[in-house]
């Protein structure tokens, strides 16, 4: 196998406890994994060399929350929110209608474009949810299409109750026929535990059914107000609880010491003008925090993880180092992955080379395309 040396690195971010950052560095890739890192003058020989030109090398971003299987546009809703209308979850049903009307080819082409867009901005691992089908056939095709783009597929049949469908009957469907059809293509099950979506009792039933089918659990909670869904996520051992915009002291106490990651989605607050999640409060309490894009057509239509880093630093109380960690290693923790999100020895060779001397520039120069190249072998 060919070995590759990435040389002339101004600053290397490894997330290794002993040497989290190395100045004047190089990285050796062998058989798709990181085999060595250290000062460039100590680098071993390699078959080929990549010149980082003094730029900063970071782990590839791990976007642990996205909704890329959809059709249509909801820019009119965004425009209305900017004019003062309050965000509500009901717009999901509009995307459901448009998604059901689209062909497999249209849905896959749109999602493929968005994955490529994310990769160009440094994302090397991405989770994709269903949730805009809400019928057995449409949810199954959503997870099937998503599985051609990523190994991190989430079944989100419990996004909202479809129009004209009895709630109890729909929960029965999600936990029965729909789950059976979707589980072969998915790694995770998720539920939107929120006012206007699913109650705590309904959410518990849905999550426990998914767990019994061999899926890991994820939860949407705390987006529109304080929600018992946060503590439910901890109770069922969910890998992550996502949004966490509104948290009670009891929610934070439950998260502390648990294996459940609090995934913050600042693109949503940017697009809906809701209050910013208090990342500082979570980090100071000892909660593991991730950042993700929540790319979707209604409340956060962006694939840019650098933007998430910039927003977290500017408006959520995070330092640039904390925000980068949460967008890489934190996202990996939210997916219970130990092979990505860092550049320690043995990690998958997933990294981004920045056209900047430091990762601080991700927040210092927001909106600038700083990712010069991406390696994801």
C-alpha positions as CSV (number, residue, x, y, z in Angstrom):
1,X,0.0,0.0,0.0
2,X,1.1,3.6,-0.7
3,X,2.2,5.7,2.3
4,X,1.5,9.4,2.3
5,X,3.2,12.1,4.3
6,X,1.4,15.3,4.8
7,X,4.2,17.7,5.5
8,X,4.8,21.4,6.2
9,X,1.9,21.6,8.6
10,X,1.8,24.9,10.5
11,X,-0.4,23.5,13.2
12,X,-1.7,19.9,13.6
13,X,-4.7,19.3,15.8
14,X,-4.8,15.7,17.0
15,X,-7.1,15.8,20.0
16,X,-4.6,13.5,21.7
17,X,-4.5,14.1,25.5
18,X,-0.7,14.3,25.6
19,X,-0.2,16.3,22.5
20,X,-3.5,17.9,21.3
21,X,-1.7,20.3,19.0
22,X,1.7,20.1,17.3
23,X,3.4,23.1,15.6
24,X,5.6,22.5,12.6
25,X,4.2,19.1,12.1
26,X,3.8,16.2,9.7
27,X,1.4,13.2,9.5
28,X,2.0,9.8,8.0
29,X,-0.9,7.9,6.5
30,X,-0.5,4.2,5.9
31,X,-3.3,1.9,4.6
32,X,-5.9,4.6,5.3
33,X,-5.0,5.3,8.9
34,X,-2.8,7.7,10.8
35,X,0.5,5.8,11.4
36,X,2.7,8.6,12.8
37,X,2.6,12.3,13.7
38,X,5.1,14.7,15.1
39,X,7.5,17.4,14.2
40,X,8.2,17.6,10.5
41,X,12.0,17.2,10.8
42,X,11.4,13.8,12.4
43,X,9.1,12.5,9.8
44,X,9.7,9.0,8.3
45,X,10.0,8.4,4.6
46,X,6.9,7.9,2.6
47,X,5.9,7.0,-1.0
48,X,4.2,10.3,-1.7
49,X,4.2,13.8,-0.1
50,X,1.4,16.3,0.3
51,X,2.5,19.9,1.1
52,X,0.2,21.6,3.6
53,X,1.9,24.9,2.8
54,X,2.0,26.0,6.4
55,X,-1.7,25.6,6.9
56,X,-3.5,24.1,9.9
57,X,-4.6,20.4,9.6
58,X,-7.6,19.4,11.6
59,X,-9.7,16.2,11.9
60,X,-12.5,16.0,9.4
61,X,-15.7,17.4,10.8
62,X,-18.2,14.8,12.1
63,X,-21.7,16.1,11.4
64,X,-23.9,13.9,13.6
65,X,-27.3,15.4,12.8
66,X,-28.7,16.1,9.3
67,X,-31.9,15.6,7.3
68,X,-30.7,15.3,3.7
69,X,-33.4,13.1,2.1
70,X,-36.0,15.7,1.1
71,X,-37.4,17.6,-1.8
72,X,-38.6,21.1,-2.1
73,X,-37.8,24.6,-0.8
74,X,-39.1,26.5,2.2
75,X,-37.3,29.8,1.7
76,X,-40.6,31.6,2.1
77,X,-40.9,30.3,5.6
78,X,-37.4,31.7,6.4
79,X,-38.3,35.0,4.9
80,X,-41.4,35.1,7.1
81,X,-39.5,34.3,10.2
82,X,-37.0,37.1,9.5
83,X,-40.0,39.4,9.3
84,X,-41.2,38.3,12.7
85,X,-43.2,35.1,12.4
86,X,-42.5,32.5,15.2
87,X,-40.9,29.2,14.2
88,X,-43.2,26.1,14.4
89,X,-42.6,22.5,13.6
90,X,-45.7,22.3,11.3
91,X,-43.7,23.1,8.2
92,X,-42.3,19.5,8.3
93,X,-45.6,18.3,6.8
94,X,-45.1,20.5,3.8
95,X,-41.7,18.9,3.1
96,X,-43.3,15.5,3.6
97,X,-45.8,16.2,0.8
98,X,-43.0,17.4,-1.6
99,X,-40.7,14.5,-0.7
100,X,-43.4,11.9,-1.3
101,X,-44.0,13.4,-4.8
102,X,-40.3,13.2,-5.7
103,X,-38.7,10.3,-7.5
104,X,-35.9,8.2,-6.0
105,X,-33.5,9.8,-8.5
106,X,-34.5,13.3,-7.5
107,X,-34.1,12.6,-3.8
108,X,-30.7,10.9,-4.2
109,X,-29.4,13.6,-6.5
110,X,-30.3,16.3,-4.0
111,X,-28.8,14.4,-1.1
112,X,-25.6,13.6,-3.1
113,X,-25.2,17.3,-3.9
114,X,-25.5,18.2,-0.2
115,X,-23.0,15.6,0.9
116,X,-20.5,16.8,-1.6
117,X,-21.2,20.4,-0.4
118,X,-20.5,19.3,3.2
119,X,-17.3,17.5,2.2
120,X,-15.9,20.5,0.4
121,X,-16.3,22.3,3.8
122,X,-14.3,19.7,5.7
123,X,-17.1,17.2,6.7
124,X,-15.8,13.6,6.4
125,X,-18.5,11.8,8.4
126,X,-22.2,12.7,8.2
127,X,-25.3,11.2,9.8
128,X,-28.5,11.3,7.7
129,X,-32.0,10.9,9.0
130,X,-35.3,10.0,7.3
131,X,-38.4,11.7,8.6
132,X,-39.9,13.3,5.5
133,X,-41.7,10.2,4.3
134,X,-43.9,9.2,7.2
135,X,-45.3,6.2,5.4
136,X,-43.9,2.7,5.4
137,X,-42.8,2.9,1.7
138,X,-41.5,6.5,1.9
139,X,-39.6,6.0,5.1
140,X,-38.0,2.8,3.8
141,X,-36.9,4.4,0.6
142,X,-35.5,7.4,2.6
143,X,-33.3,5.2,4.8
144,X,-32.4,3.0,1.8
145,X,-31.2,6.0,-0.2
146,X,-29.4,7.5,2.8
147,X,-27.5,4.2,3.3
148,X,-25.9,4.6,-0.2
149,X,-24.3,7.8,1.1
150,X,-23.3,7.1,4.7
151,X,-23.1,4.3,7.3
152,X,-24.7,6.6,9.9
153,X,-28.4,6.3,8.9
154,X,-31.1,7.2,11.4
155,X,-34.8,6.1,11.1
156,X,-36.9,9.1,12.1
157,X,-40.4,7.9,11.3
158,X,-41.4,9.7,14.5
159,X,-40.8,13.2,13.2
160,X,-44.4,14.4,13.3
161,X,-47.8,12.7,13.0
162,X,-48.9,12.9,9.4
163,X,-51.9,14.9,8.5
164,X,-55.2,13.0,8.8
165,X,-53.7,10.1,10.7
166,X,-54.7,9.0,14.2
167,X,-51.9,9.5,16.7
168,X,-52.2,6.1,18.4
169,X,-52.4,4.3,15.0
170,X,-49.3,6.1,13.8
171,X,-47.3,5.2,16.8
172,X,-48.3,1.6,16.3
173,X,-47.2,1.9,12.7
174,X,-43.8,3.5,13.6
175,X,-43.1,0.8,16.2
176,X,-44.3,-2.0,14.1
177,X,-44.4,-2.3,10.3
178,X,-42.4,0.9,9.6
179,X,-39.7,0.0,12.0
180,X,-39.4,-3.5,10.5
181,X,-39.1,-2.1,7.0
182,X,-36.5,0.5,7.9
183,X,-34.3,-1.2,10.5
184,X,-32.2,-3.2,7.9
185,X,-31.0,0.1,6.5
186,X,-30.5,2.1,9.7
187,X,-28.1,2.2,12.6
188,X,-30.2,4.5,14.8
189,X,-33.7,5.4,15.7
190,X,-34.7,9.0,16.6
191,X,-37.9,10.7,17.8
192,X,-38.9,14.4,18.0
193,X,-40.0,14.6,21.6
194,X,-41.5,18.1,21.6
195,X,-44.8,20.0,21.8
196,X,-46.5,19.5,18.4
197,X,-44.6,16.2,17.8
198,X,-44.5,13.3,20.2
199,X,-45.1,13.0,24.0
200,X,-42.6,11.6,26.4
201,X,-44.7,8.4,26.8
202,X,-45.0,8.0,23.0
203,X,-41.3,8.7,22.6
204,X,-40.3,6.1,25.2
205,X,-42.3,3.5,23.4
206,X,-40.8,4.4,20.0
207,X,-37.2,4.4,21.3
208,X,-37.6,1.1,23.3
209,X,-39.0,-0.5,20.2
210,X,-36.1,0.6,18.1
211,X,-33.6,-0.5,20.7
212,X,-35.3,-3.9,20.8
213,X,-34.8,-4.1,17.0
214,X,-31.1,-3.5,17.5
215,X,-30.9,0.2,16.8
216,X,-29.1,2.8,18.9
217,X,-31.2,5.7,20.2
218,X,-31.1,9.4,19.5
219,X,-33.6,12.1,20.6
220,X,-34.7,15.5,19.4
221,X,-35.6,17.5,22.6
222,X,-35.5,20.9,24.2
223,X,-35.8,22.9,21.0
224,X,-39.1,24.8,21.6
225,X,-39.1,24.7,25.4
226,X,-37.9,22.7,28.3
227,X,-38.7,19.0,27.7
228,X,-38.7,15.8,29.6
229,X,-37.3,14.3,26.5
230,X,-33.8,15.2,27.7
231,X,-34.0,13.1,30.8
232,X,-35.8,10.4,28.7
233,X,-32.7,10.3,26.4
234,X,-30.5,9.6,29.4
235,X,-32.9,7.1,30.8
236,X,-32.9,4.9,27.6
237,X,-29.1,5.3,27.1
238,X,-29.4,7.4,23.9
239,X,-26.1,8.3,22.3
240,X,-27.2,11.9,21.9
241,X,-30.0,14.4,22.7
242,X,-30.1,17.1,20.1
243,X,-31.1,20.8,20.2
244,X,-30.9,21.3,24.0
245,X,-31.8,25.0,23.5
246,X,-33.9,25.0,26.6
247,X,-32.6,23.0,29.6
248,X,-33.6,22.8,33.2
249,X,-31.1,22.3,36.0
250,X,-32.5,18.7,36.3
251,X,-31.8,18.1,32.6
252,X,-28.1,19.2,33.0
253,X,-27.8,17.1,36.2
254,X,-29.1,14.0,34.3
255,X,-26.6,14.6,31.4
256,X,-23.6,15.0,33.7
257,X,-21.9,11.7,34.1
258,X,-24.1,10.0,31.5
259,X,-23.0,8.6,28.1
260,X,-25.5,10.9,26.3
261,X,-24.0,13.7,24.3
262,X,-25.7,17.1,24.2
263,X,-25.7,18.0,20.5
264,X,-26.1,21.7,19.8
265,X,-27.4,22.9,16.5
266,X,-26.6,26.6,16.1
267,X,-27.8,26.7,12.5
268,X,-31.3,26.4,13.8
269,X,-31.0,29.3,16.2
270,X,-29.5,31.4,13.4
271,X,-32.4,30.5,11.0
272,X,-35.2,30.8,13.6
273,X,-34.0,33.5,15.9
274,X,-34.6,31.4,18.9
275,X,-32.3,31.9,21.9
276,X,-28.8,30.4,21.6
277,X,-28.0,27.2,23.5
278,X,-25.8,27.9,26.5
279,X,-22.8,25.8,25.6
280,X,-20.8,27.3,28.4
281,X,-23.2,26.2,31.0
282,X,-23.1,22.6,29.7
283,X,-19.3,22.5,29.4
284,X,-18.7,23.9,32.8
285,X,-21.0,21.3,34.3
286,X,-19.0,18.5,32.6
287,X,-21.5,17.5,29.9
288,X,-20.0,16.2,26.6
289,X,-21.1,18.6,23.8
290,X,-21.2,18.1,20.1
291,X,-21.9,20.6,17.3
292,X,-23.9,19.6,14.1
293,X,-25.5,21.3,11.2
294,X,-29.1,19.9,11.4
295,X,-29.1,20.6,7.6
296,X,-32.8,20.5,6.6
297,X,-35.0,22.7,4.3
298,X,-37.0,24.2,7.1
299,X,-35.0,25.4,10.1
300,X,-31.3,25.1,9.1
301,X,-30.5,24.9,5.4
302,X,-26.8,24.8,5.7
303,X,-24.1,22.0,5.4
304,X,-21.4,24.3,6.8
305,X,-19.7,22.9,9.9
306,X,-17.2,25.9,9.9
307,X,-20.3,28.1,10.3
308,X,-21.4,26.0,13.3
309,X,-18.0,26.6,14.8
310,X,-18.1,30.3,14.2
311,X,-21.6,30.6,15.6
312,X,-20.7,28.6,18.7
313,X,-17.8,30.8,19.4
314,X,-19.6,34.1,18.7
315,X,-22.9,33.4,20.4
316,X,-22.7,30.3,22.6
317,X,-19.8,30.9,24.9
318,X,-17.4,28.4,23.4
319,X,-13.7,28.9,22.8
320,X,-12.4,28.1,19.3
321,X,-10.7,25.0,20.7
322,X,-13.9,23.8,22.4
323,X,-16.0,24.5,19.3
324,X,-13.5,22.6,17.0
325,X,-13.5,19.6,19.5
326,X,-17.3,19.5,19.6
327,X,-17.5,19.6,15.8
328,X,-15.1,16.7,15.4
329,X,-14.5,14.5,18.5
330,X,-17.8,15.6,20.0
331,X,-19.7,14.6,16.9
332,X,-17.8,11.2,16.9
333,X,-18.9,10.7,20.5
334,X,-22.5,11.5,19.5
335,X,-22.2,8.6,17.0
336,X,-20.3,6.4,19.4
337,X,-17.3,6.3,17.0
338,X,-13.7,6.2,18.2
339,X,-12.1,5.9,14.7
340,X,-13.0,9.4,13.5
341,X,-13.1,13.0,14.9
342,X,-9.4,12.9,16.0
343,X,-6.0,12.3,14.4
344,X,-4.4,10.0,17.0
345,X,-2.4,7.0,15.9
346,X,-4.8,4.5,14.4
347,X,-7.5,7.0,13.5
348,X,-9.0,6.8,10.0
349,X,-7.2,9.3,7.8
350,X,-10.1,11.8,7.7
351,X,-8.7,15.3,7.8
352,X,-9.0,18.8,6.4
353,X,-6.2,21.1,5.4
354,X,-7.0,24.8,6.1
355,X,-5.7,27.7,4.2
356,X,-5.0,29.4,7.5
357,X,-2.3,29.1,10.2
358,X,-4.8,28.1,12.9
359,X,-8.2,26.7,13.5
360,X,-9.1,29.9,15.2
361,X,-9.6,31.4,11.7
362,X,-12.7,29.2,11.4
363,X,-14.4,31.7,13.8
364,X,-12.1,34.7,13.0
365,X,-12.9,34.6,9.3
366,X,-16.5,33.4,9.1
367,X,-18.0,32.7,5.7
368,X,-14.6,32.4,4.1
369,X,-13.8,29.0,2.3
370,X,-10.8,28.1,4.4
371,X,-10.8,24.3,3.7
372,X,-8.2,24.0,1.0
373,X,-8.3,20.2,0.7
374,X,-9.9,17.2,2.3
375,X,-8.5,13.7,2.8
376,X,-11.0,10.9,3.8
377,X,-9.4,7.6,3.0
